[in-house]
Amino acid sequence: MSQDLLVKLVSAGDENGVGKGHVYYTRYNNKVKKDPSKKYETVKFNPVARKHTKYKQKK
């Protein structure tokens, strides 16, 4: 996998904080975004919390 497009997504956890810190790695091109200063955010399934939670890009 190309390392320049690889980003680390870290979970914020659910409303009780369960699953906080779970990590996904995915490919995402930051250079094509409209505002490059913003971090990538998405909602993915968190297997620790067993529900969909918000994930934010970490460096």
mmCIF file of the N, C-alpha and C atoms, coordinates in Angstrom:
data_MODEL
# 
_entry.id   MODEL 
# 
loop_
_atom_site.group_PDB 
_atom_site.id 
_atom_site.type_symbol 
_atom_site.label_atom_id 
_atom_site.label_alt_id 
_atom_site.label_comp_id 
_atom_site.label_asym_id 
_atom_site.label_entity_id 
_atom_site.label_seq_id 
_atom_site.pdbx_PDB_ins_code 
_atom_site.Cartn_x 
_atom_site.Cartn_y 
_atom_site.Cartn_z 
_atom_site.occupancy 
_atom_site.B_iso_or_equiv 
_atom_site.pdbx_formal_charge 
_atom_site.auth_seq_id 
_atom_site.auth_comp_id 
_atom_site.auth_asym_id 
_atom_site.auth_atom_id 
_atom_site.pdbx_PDB_model_num 
ATOM 1   N N  . MET A 1 1  ? 0.849   -1.172 0.000  1.00 0.00 ? 1  MET A N  1 
ATOM 2   C CA . MET A 1 1  ? 0.000   0.000  0.000  1.00 0.00 ? 1  MET A CA 1 
ATOM 3   C C  . MET A 1 1  ? 0.899   1.242  0.000  1.00 0.00 ? 1  MET A C  1 
ATOM 4   N N  . SER A 1 2  ? 0.519   2.224  -0.770 1.00 0.00 ? 2  SER A N  1 
ATOM 5   C CA . SER A 1 2  ? 1.300   3.457  -0.849 1.00 0.00 ? 2  SER A CA 1 
ATOM 6   C C  . SER A 1 2  ? 1.249   4.199  0.481  1.00 0.00 ? 2  SER A C  1 
ATOM 7   N N  . GLN A 1 3  ? 2.416   4.539  1.022  1.00 0.00 ? 3  GLN A N  1 
ATOM 8   C CA . GLN A 1 3  ? 2.477   5.164  2.334  1.00 0.00 ? 3  GLN A CA 1 
ATOM 9   C C  . GLN A 1 3  ? 2.094   6.637  2.307  1.00 0.00 ? 3  GLN A C  1 
ATOM 10  N N  . ASP A 1 4  ? 2.208   7.303  1.158  1.00 0.00 ? 4  ASP A N  1 
ATOM 11  C CA . ASP A 1 4  ? 1.882   8.728  1.127  1.00 0.00 ? 4  ASP A CA 1 
ATOM 12  C C  . ASP A 1 4  ? 0.381   8.980  1.189  1.00 0.00 ? 4  ASP A C  1 
ATOM 13  N N  . LEU A 1 5  ? -0.451  8.017  0.841  1.00 0.00 ? 5  LEU A N  1 
ATOM 14  C CA . LEU A 1 5  ? -1.901  8.178  0.918  1.00 0.00 ? 5  LEU A CA 1 
ATOM 15  C C  . LEU A 1 5  ? -2.499  7.512  2.155  1.00 0.00 ? 5  LEU A C  1 
ATOM 16  N N  . LEU A 1 6  ? -1.685  6.864  2.956  1.00 0.00 ? 6  LEU A N  1 
ATOM 17  C CA . LEU A 1 6  ? -2.169  6.138  4.121  1.00 0.00 ? 6  LEU A CA 1 
ATOM 18  C C  . LEU A 1 6  ? -2.437  7.095  5.277  1.00 0.00 ? 6  LEU A C  1 
ATOM 19  N N  . VAL A 1 7  ? -3.651  7.031  5.843  1.00 0.00 ? 7  VAL A N  1 
ATOM 20  C CA . VAL A 1 7  ? -3.999  7.862  6.996  1.00 0.00 ? 7  VAL A CA 1 
ATOM 21  C C  . VAL A 1 7  ? -4.494  6.971  8.126  1.00 0.00 ? 7  VAL A C  1 
ATOM 22  N N  . LYS A 1 8  ? -4.281  7.435  9.345  1.00 0.00 ? 8  LYS A N  1 
ATOM 23  C CA . LYS A 1 8  ? -4.708  6.725  10.539 1.00 0.00 ? 8  LYS A CA 1 
ATOM 24  C C  . LYS A 1 8  ? -5.979  7.384  11.054 1.00 0.00 ? 8  LYS A C  1 
ATOM 25  N N  . LEU A 1 9  ? -7.037  6.593  11.227 1.00 0.00 ? 9  LEU A N  1 
ATOM 26  C CA . LEU A 1 9  ? -8.303  7.092  11.759 1.00 0.00 ? 9  LEU A CA 1 
ATOM 27  C C  . LEU A 1 9  ? -8.489  6.543  13.165 1.00 0.00 ? 9  LEU A C  1 
ATOM 28  N N  . VAL A 1 10 ? -8.719  7.431  14.128 1.00 0.00 ? 10 VAL A N  1 
ATOM 29  C CA . VAL A 1 10 ? -8.871  7.038  15.526 1.00 0.00 ? 10 VAL A CA 1 
ATOM 30  C C  . VAL A 1 10 ? -10.289 7.342  15.972 1.00 0.00 ? 10 VAL A C  1 
ATOM 31  N N  . SER A 1 11 ? -10.905 6.372  16.671 1.00 0.00 ? 11 SER A N  1 
ATOM 32  C CA . SER A 1 11 ? -12.283 6.500  17.111 1.00 0.00 ? 11 SER A CA 1 
ATOM 33  C C  . SER A 1 11 ? -12.409 7.422  18.319 1.00 0.00 ? 11 SER A C  1 
ATOM 34  N N  . ALA A 1 12 ? -13.484 8.177  18.332 1.00 0.00 ? 12 ALA A N  1 
ATOM 35  C CA . ALA A 1 12 ? -13.815 9.010  19.489 1.00 0.00 ? 12 ALA A CA 1 
ATOM 36  C C  . ALA A 1 12 ? -14.636 8.216  20.496 1.00 0.00 ? 12 ALA A C  1 
ATOM 37  N N  . GLY A 1 13 ? -15.081 7.018  20.146 1.00 0.00 ? 13 GLY A N  1 
ATOM 38  C CA . GLY A 1 13 ? -15.892 6.187  21.032 1.00 0.00 ? 13 GLY A CA 1 
ATOM 39  C C  . GLY A 1 13 ? -17.361 6.548  20.944 1.00 0.00 ? 13 GLY A C  1 
ATOM 40  N N  . ASP A 1 14 ? -18.187 5.769  21.631 1.00 0.00 ? 14 ASP A N  1 
ATOM 41  C CA . ASP A 1 14 ? -19.621 6.075  21.634 1.00 0.00 ? 14 ASP A CA 1 
ATOM 42  C C  . ASP A 1 14 ? -19.927 7.086  22.736 1.00 0.00 ? 14 ASP A C  1 
ATOM 43  N N  . GLU A 1 15 ? -21.204 7.272  23.053 1.00 0.00 ? 15 GLU A N  1 
ATOM 44  C CA . GLU A 1 15 ? -21.583 8.298  24.036 1.00 0.00 ? 15 GLU A CA 1 
ATOM 45  C C  . GLU A 1 15 ? -21.062 7.985  25.442 1.00 0.00 ? 15 GLU A C  1 
ATOM 46  N N  . ASN A 1 16 ? -20.757 6.714  25.737 1.00 0.00 ? 16 ASN A N  1 
ATOM 47  C CA . ASN A 1 16 ? -20.211 6.345  27.044 1.00 0.00 ? 16 ASN A CA 1 
ATOM 48  C C  . ASN A 1 16 ? -18.690 6.215  27.030 1.00 0.00 ? 16 ASN A C  1 
ATOM 49  N N  . GLY A 1 17 ? -18.067 6.465  25.876 1.00 0.00 ? 17 GLY A N  1 
ATOM 50  C CA . GLY A 1 17 ? -16.619 6.369  25.773 1.00 0.00 ? 17 GLY A CA 1 
ATOM 51  C C  . GLY A 1 17 ? -16.116 4.979  25.452 1.00 0.00 ? 17 GLY A C  1 
ATOM 52  N N  . VAL A 1 18 ? -17.017 4.032  25.200 1.00 0.00 ? 18 VAL A N  1 
ATOM 53  C CA . VAL A 1 18 ? -16.622 2.660  24.884 1.00 0.00 ? 18 VAL A CA 1 
ATOM 54  C C  . VAL A 1 18 ? -16.042 2.625  23.475 1.00 0.00 ? 18 VAL A C  1 
ATOM 55  N N  . GLY A 1 19 ? -14.919 1.983  23.303 1.00 0.00 ? 19 GLY A N  1 
ATOM 56  C CA . GLY A 1 19 ? -14.292 1.857  21.990 1.00 0.00 ? 19 GLY A CA 1 
ATOM 57  C C  . GLY A 1 19 ? -13.408 3.021  21.621 1.00 0.00 ? 19 GLY A C  1 
ATOM 58  N N  . LYS A 1 20 ? -13.141 3.922  22.540 1.00 0.00 ? 20 LYS A N  1 
ATOM 59  C CA . LYS A 1 20 ? -12.299 5.077  22.245 1.00 0.00 ? 20 LYS A CA 1 
ATOM 60  C C  . LYS A 1 20 ? -10.874 4.606  21.993 1.00 0.00 ? 20 LYS A C  1 
ATOM 61  N N  . GLY A 1 21 ? -10.275 5.102  20.927 1.00 0.00 ? 21 GLY A N  1 
ATOM 62  C CA . GLY A 1 21 ? -8.903  4.746  20.609 1.00 0.00 ? 21 GLY A CA 1 
ATOM 63  C C  . GLY A 1 21 ? -8.758  3.639  19.590 1.00 0.00 ? 21 GLY A C  1 
ATOM 64  N N  . HIS A 1 22 ? -9.871  3.014  19.174 1.00 0.00 ? 22 HIS A N  1 
ATOM 65  C CA . HIS A 1 22 ? -9.778  1.985  18.137 1.00 0.00 ? 22 HIS A CA 1 
ATOM 66  C C  . HIS A 1 22 ? -9.292  2.622  16.844 1.00 0.00 ? 22 HIS A C  1 
ATOM 67  N N  . VAL A 1 23 ? -8.462  1.916  16.076 1.00 0.00 ? 23 VAL A N  1 
ATOM 68  C CA . VAL A 1 23 ? -7.774  2.507  14.929 1.00 0.00 ? 23 VAL A CA 1 
ATOM 69  C C  . VAL A 1 23 ? -8.129  1.774  13.644 1.00 0.00 ? 23 VAL A C  1 
ATOM 70  N N  . TYR A 1 24 ? -8.374  2.546  12.588 1.00 0.00 ? 24 TYR A N  1 
ATOM 71  C CA . TYR A 1 24 ? -8.478  2.055  11.215 1.00 0.00 ? 24 TYR A CA 1 
ATOM 72  C C  . TYR A 1 24 ? -7.385  2.742  10.408 1.00 0.00 ? 24 TYR A C  1 
ATOM 73  N N  . TYR A 1 25 ? -6.817  2.038  9.452  1.00 0.00 ? 25 TYR A N  1 
ATOM 74  C CA . TYR A 1 25 ? -5.906  2.636  8.485  1.00 0.00 ? 25 TYR A CA 1 
ATOM 75  C C  . TYR A 1 25 ? -6.577  2.563  7.129  1.00 0.00 ? 25 TYR A C  1 
ATOM 76  N N  . THR A 1 26 ? -6.545  3.666  6.388  1.00 0.00 ? 26 THR A N  1 
ATOM 77  C CA . THR A 1 26 ? -7.184  3.712  5.086  1.00 0.00 ? 26 THR A CA 1 
ATOM 78  C C  . THR A 1 26 ? -6.398  4.621  4.165  1.00 0.00 ? 26 THR A C  1 
ATOM 79  N N  . ARG A 1 27 ? -6.737  4.585  2.890  1.00 0.00 ? 27 ARG A N  1 
ATOM 80  C CA . ARG A 1 27 ? -6.102  5.450  1.905  1.00 0.00 ? 27 ARG A CA 1 
ATOM 81  C C  . ARG A 1 27 ? -6.992  6.657  1.678  1.00 0.00 ? 27 ARG A C  1 
ATOM 82  N N  . TYR A 1 28 ? -6.379  7.844  1.713  1.00 0.00 ? 28 TYR A N  1 
ATOM 83  C CA . TYR A 1 28 ? -7.123  9.078  1.506  1.00 0.00 ? 28 TYR A CA 1 
ATOM 84  C C  . TYR A 1 28 ? -6.158  10.141 1.004  1.00 0.00 ? 28 TYR A C  1 
ATOM 85  N N  . ASN A 1 29 ? -6.528  10.830 -0.048 1.00 0.00 ? 29 ASN A N  1 
ATOM 86  C CA . ASN A 1 29 ? -5.665  11.844 -0.641 1.00 0.00 ? 29 ASN A CA 1 
ATOM 87  C C  . ASN A 1 29 ? -6.035  13.217 -0.090 1.00 0.00 ? 29 ASN A C  1 
ATOM 88  N N  . ASN A 1 30 ? -5.228  13.739 0.833  1.00 0.00 ? 30 ASN A N  1 
ATOM 89  C CA . ASN A 1 30 ? -5.492  15.044 1.445  1.00 0.00 ? 30 ASN A CA 1 
ATOM 90  C C  . ASN A 1 30 ? -5.283  16.188 0.471  1.00 0.00 ? 30 ASN A C  1 
ATOM 91  N N  . LYS A 1 31 ? -4.494  15.977 -0.569 1.00 0.00 ? 31 LYS A N  1 
ATOM 92  C CA . LYS A 1 31 ? -4.123  17.064 -1.466 1.00 0.00 ? 31 LYS A CA 1 
ATOM 93  C C  . LYS A 1 31 ? -5.258  17.499 -2.387 1.00 0.00 ? 31 LYS A C  1 
ATOM 94  N N  . VAL A 1 32 ? -6.312  16.677 -2.519 1.00 0.00 ? 32 VAL A N  1 
ATOM 95  C CA . VAL A 1 32 ? -7.405  16.979 -3.442 1.00 0.00 ? 32 VAL A CA 1 
ATOM 96  C C  . VAL A 1 32 ? -8.580  17.668 -2.725 1.00 0.00 ? 32 VAL A C  1 
ATOM 97  N N  . LYS A 1 33 ? -8.517  17.756 -1.389 1.00 0.00 ? 33 LYS A N  1 
ATOM 98  C CA . LYS A 1 33 ? -9.618  18.352 -0.629 1.00 0.00 ? 33 LYS A CA 1 
ATOM 99  C C  . LYS A 1 33 ? -9.766  19.841 -0.935 1.00 0.00 ? 33 LYS A C  1 
ATOM 100 N N  . LYS A 1 34 ? -10.942 20.383 -0.676 1.00 0.00 ? 34 LYS A N  1 
ATOM 101 C CA . LYS A 1 34 ? -11.176 21.813 -0.862 1.00 0.00 ? 34 LYS A CA 1 
ATOM 102 C C  . LYS A 1 34 ? -10.425 22.634 0.183  1.00 0.00 ? 34 LYS A C  1 
ATOM 103 N N  . ASP A 1 35 ? -10.409 22.184 1.425  1.00 0.00 ? 35 ASP A N  1 
ATOM 104 C CA . ASP A 1 35 ? -9.711  22.887 2.498  1.00 0.00 ? 35 ASP A CA 1 
ATOM 105 C C  . ASP A 1 35 ? -8.682  21.937 3.112  1.00 0.00 ? 35 ASP A C  1 
ATOM 106 N N  . PRO A 1 36 ? -7.408  22.026 2.721  1.00 0.00 ? 36 PRO A N  1 
ATOM 107 C CA . PRO A 1 36 ? -6.389  21.079 3.196  1.00 0.00 ? 36 PRO A CA 1 
ATOM 108 C C  . PRO A 1 36 ? -6.095  21.146 4.691  1.00 0.00 ? 36 PRO A C  1 
ATOM 109 N N  . SER A 1 37 ? -6.516  22.208 5.374  1.00 0.00 ? 37 SER A N  1 
ATOM 110 C CA . SER A 1 37 ? -6.234  22.320 6.806  1.00 0.00 ? 37 SER A CA 1 
ATOM 111 C C  . SER A 1 37 ? -7.160  21.442 7.644  1.00 0.00 ? 37 SER A C  1 
ATOM 112 N N  . LYS A 1 38 ? -8.305  21.016 7.091  1.00 0.00 ? 38 LYS A N  1 
ATOM 113 C CA . LYS A 1 38 ? -9.248  20.181 7.829  1.00 0.00 ? 38 LYS A CA 1 
ATOM 114 C C  . LYS A 1 38 ? -8.798  18.724 7.826  1.00 0.00 ? 38 LYS A C  1 
ATOM 115 N N  . LYS A 1 39 ? -9.119  18.026 8.900  1.00 0.00 ? 39 LYS A N  1 
ATOM 116 C CA . LYS A 1 39 ? -8.819  16.609 9.022  1.00 0.00 ? 39 LYS A CA 1 
ATOM 117 C C  . LYS A 1 39 ? -9.999  15.798 8.487  1.00 0.00 ? 39 LYS A C  1 
ATOM 118 N N  . TYR A 1 40 ? -9.677  14.629 7.948  1.00 0.00 ? 40 TYR A N  1 
ATOM 119 C CA . TYR A 1 40 ? -10.688 13.727 7.397  1.00 0.00 ? 40 TYR A CA 1 
ATOM 120 C C  . TYR A 1 40 ? -11.498 13.101 8.529  1.00 0.00 ? 40 TYR A C  1 
ATOM 121 N N  . GLU A 1 41 ? -12.826 13.102 8.411  1.00 0.00 ? 41 GLU A N  1 
ATOM 122 C CA . GLU A 1 41 ? -13.724 12.486 9.384  1.00 0.00 ? 41 GLU A CA 1 
ATOM 123 C C  . GLU A 1 41 ? -14.690 11.574 8.662  1.00 0.00 ? 41 GLU A C  1 
ATOM 124 N N  . THR A 1 42 ? -15.016 10.457 9.288  1.00 0.00 ? 42 THR A N  1 
ATOM 125 C CA . THR A 1 42 ? -15.986 9.536  8.719  1.00 0.00 ? 42 THR A CA 1 
ATOM 126 C C  . THR A 1 42 ? -16.623 8.732  9.848  1.00 0.00 ? 42 THR A C  1 
ATOM 127 N N  . VAL A 1 43 ? -17.718 8.061  9.530  1.00 0.00 ? 43 VAL A N  1 
ATOM 128 C CA . VAL A 1 43 ? -18.388 7.188  10.487 1.00 0.00 ? 43 VAL A CA 1 
ATOM 129 C C  . VAL A 1 43 ? -18.167 5.757  10.021 1.00 0.00 ? 43 VAL A C  1 
ATOM 130 N N  . LYS A 1 44 ? -17.576 4.943  10.894 1.00 0.00 ? 44 LYS A N  1 
ATOM 131 C CA . LYS A 1 44 ? -17.283 3.552  10.576 1.00 0.00 ? 44 LYS A CA 1 
ATOM 132 C C  . LYS A 1 44 ? -17.738 2.674  11.733 1.00 0.00 ? 44 LYS A C  1 
ATOM 133 N N  . PHE A 1 45 ? -17.808 1.365  11.465 1.00 0.00 ? 45 PHE A N  1 
ATOM 134 C CA . PHE A 1 45 ? -18.195 0.414  12.503 1.00 0.00 ? 45 PHE A CA 1 
ATOM 135 C C  . PHE A 1 45 ? -17.044 0.207  13.473 1.00 0.00 ? 45 PHE A C  1 
ATOM 136 N N  . ASN A 1 46 ? -17.332 0.321  14.753 1.00 0.00 ? 46 ASN A N  1 
ATOM 137 C CA . ASN A 1 46 ? -16.351 0.096  15.806 1.00 0.00 ? 46 ASN A CA 1 
ATOM 138 C C  . ASN A 1 46 ? -16.647 -1.265 16.442 1.00 0.00 ? 46 ASN A C  1 
ATOM 139 N N  . PRO A 1 47 ? -15.775 -2.275 16.244 1.00 0.00 ? 47 PRO A N  1 
ATOM 140 C CA . PRO A 1 47 ? -16.053 -3.600 16.787 1.00 0.00 ? 47 PRO A CA 1 
ATOM 141 C C  . PRO A 1 47 ? -15.973 -3.678 18.307 1.00 0.00 ? 47 PRO A C  1 
ATOM 142 N N  . VAL A 1 48 ? -15.258 -2.763 18.946 1.00 0.00 ? 48 VAL A N  1 
ATOM 143 C CA . VAL A 1 48 ? -15.173 -2.755 20.409 1.00 0.00 ? 48 VAL A CA 1 
ATOM 144 C C  . VAL A 1 48 ? -16.491 -2.273 20.996 1.00 0.00 ? 48 VAL A C  1 
ATOM 145 N N  . ALA A 1 49 ? -17.030 -1.187 20.451 1.00 0.00 ? 49 ALA A N  1 
ATOM 146 C CA . ALA A 1 49 ? -18.303 -0.635 20.931 1.00 0.00 ? 49 ALA A CA 1 
ATOM 147 C C  . ALA A 1 49 ? -19.497 -1.344 20.296 1.00 0.00 ? 49 ALA A C  1 
ATOM 148 N N  . ARG A 1 50 ? -19.240 -2.082 19.199 1.00 0.00 ? 50 ARG A N  1 
ATOM 149 C CA . ARG A 1 50 ? -20.258 -2.817 18.443 1.00 0.00 ? 50 ARG A CA 1 
ATOM 150 C C  . ARG A 1 50 ? -21.354 -1.901 17.909 1.00 0.00 ? 50 ARG A C  1 
ATOM 151 N N  . LYS A 1 51 ? -20.933 -0.711 17.418 1.00 0.00 ? 51 LYS A N  1 
ATOM 152 C CA . LYS A 1 51 ? -21.841 0.225  16.758 1.00 0.00 ? 51 LYS A CA 1 
ATOM 153 C C  . LYS A 1 51 ? -21.016 1.175  15.902 1.00 0.00 ? 51 LYS A C  1 
ATOM 154 N N  . HIS A 1 52 ? -21.679 1.963  15.090 1.00 0.00 ? 52 HIS A N  1 
ATOM 155 C CA . HIS A 1 52 ? -20.992 2.939  14.254 1.00 0.00 ? 52 HIS A CA 1 
ATOM 156 C C  . HIS A 1 52 ? -20.603 4.147  15.103 1.00 0.00 ? 52 HIS A C  1 
ATOM 157 N N  . THR A 1 53 ? -19.339 4.559  14.988 1.00 0.00 ? 53 THR A N  1 
ATOM 158 C CA . THR A 1 53 ? -18.830 5.714  15.723 1.00 0.00 ? 53 THR A CA 1 
ATOM 159 C C  . THR A 1 53 ? -18.044 6.623  14.782 1.00 0.00 ? 53 THR A C  1 
ATOM 160 N N  . LYS A 1 54 ? -17.794 7.830  15.231 1.00 0.00 ? 54 LYS A N  1 
ATOM 161 C CA . LYS A 1 54 ? -17.061 8.807  14.432 1.00 0.00 ? 54 LYS A CA 1 
ATOM 162 C C  . LYS A 1 54 ? -15.565 8.566  14.544 1.00 0.00 ? 54 LYS A C  1 
ATOM 163 N N  . TYR A 1 55 ? -14.892 8.602  13.410 1.00 0.00 ? 55 TYR A N  1 
ATOM 164 C CA . TYR A 1 55 ? -13.443 8.459  13.344 1.00 0.00 ? 55 TYR A CA 1 
ATOM 165 C C  . TYR A 1 55 ? -12.846 9.725  12.767 1.00 0.00 ? 55 TYR A C  1 
ATOM 166 N N  . LYS A 1 56 ? -11.731 10.193 13.369 1.00 0.00 ? 56 LYS A N  1 
ATOM 167 C CA . LYS A 1 56 ? -11.045 11.386 12.889 1.00 0.00 ? 56 LYS A CA 1 
ATOM 168 C C  . LYS A 1 56 ? -9.615  11.030 12.519 1.00 0.00 ? 56 LYS A C  1 
ATOM 169 N N  . GLN A 1 57 ? -9.092  11.758 11.559 1.00 0.00 ? 57 GLN A N  1 
ATOM 170 C CA . GLN A 1 57 ? -7.736  11.537 11.092 1.00 0.00 ? 57 GLN A CA 1 
ATOM 171 C C  . GLN A 1 57 ? -6.720  12.006 12.125 1.00 0.00 ? 57 GLN A C  1 
ATOM 172 N N  . LYS A 1 58 ? -5.737  11.176 12.379 1.00 0.00 ? 58 LYS A N  1 
ATOM 173 C CA . LYS A 1 58 ? -4.600  11.530 13.236 1.00 0.00 ? 58 LYS A CA 1 
ATOM 174 C C  . LYS A 1 58 ? -3.348  11.507 12.388 1.00 0.00 ? 58 LYS A C  1 
ATOM 175 N N  . LYS A 1 59 ? -2.367  12.294 12.767 1.00 0.00 ? 59 LYS A N  1 
ATOM 176 C CA . LYS A 1 59 ? -1.134  12.308 11.998 1.00 0.00 ? 59 LYS A CA 1 
ATOM 177 C C  . LYS A 1 59 ? -0.240  11.162 12.397 1.00 0.00 ? 59 LYS A C  1 
# 
